[in-house]
């Protein structure tokens, strides 16, 4: 976020008011010159246009850099309108006086007579100040829209970087746990080792390649969980009661990859122990038009009791961080420890 603030300050400093006003008044001067002279300016037309522009300059600057930021942008619309009218009327009123006195005194060789009657002067002031106000608002909108887009681009880049970092933490963690399973099989000279290696390769293929997608179908994520559960059976055989209940109305529903697997990993790591009786893992996956719900509960081994903080280590923290990034204000994620079990619930609101 500090980088975003620095970028905003940098862009704000590059918002060149001098350039904007230089271009504005150059265009204004030559437009007024052609208007006053009828397209064929002579020397006196240049002087008259310059003097007239001076009387326009101050109300325009007051409007652009005092009235707009202090009142219009702060939604003080009535006050802005009143001051806007007073501003243009006051300076339009002194326009003829300025040309007939000050300019005539500075340039005595010329006798200035206003090219416009009083009504035309007021009308020109009103139109000119209104147009420059609209032009300034349009210029500000383009500038700040550009800043906002750049800020959003950098925020998205930061989110992608954070998500990639979180995935990088998940994948080695998963590989480490899986290698422990193969190691246990190898120690037992189990003939299932080869089959387990093949199955692990299928799981890792998903983790390495499919997890790079922005979203995956729920069907793929469920299949990943099934493969993982089958893989774990090589280690635990029938000692663990693992149940998977699925009630999904649309398997093609898109979900962020690798949200669910770390939760299942944690259940095996912290709940299922090879020398503990009555171990269980219950997984429920449901999806309706309004909500996706994933719930997992496992037994709590004696040595794991009252260690919620330890239990909610890398896996749950990664899940929480991912959800905050990809489903902001659209999810509910909590876990709780009971006397003999640990439960984690993840809900994603599909209506917001």
Secondary structure, 3 states (H helix, E strand, C coil): CHHHHHHHHHHHHCCCHHHHHHHHHHHHHHHHHHHHHCCCCCHHHHHHHHHHHHHHHHHHHHHHHHHHHHHHCCCCHHHHHHHHHHHHHHHHHCHHHHHHHHHHHHCCCCCCCCCCCHHHHHHHHHHHHHHHHHHHHHHHHHHHHHHHHHHHHHHHHHHHHHHHHHHHHHHHHHHHHHHHHHHHHHHCCCCCHHHHHHHHHHHHHHHHHHHHCCCEEHHHHHHHHHHHHHHHHHHHCCCEEEEEEEEECCCCCEECCCCCHHHHHHHHHHCCCCCCCCEEEEEEEEECCCEEEEEEEEECCHHHCCCHHHHCCHHHHHHHHHHHHHCCCCEEEEEEECCCEEEEEEEEECCC
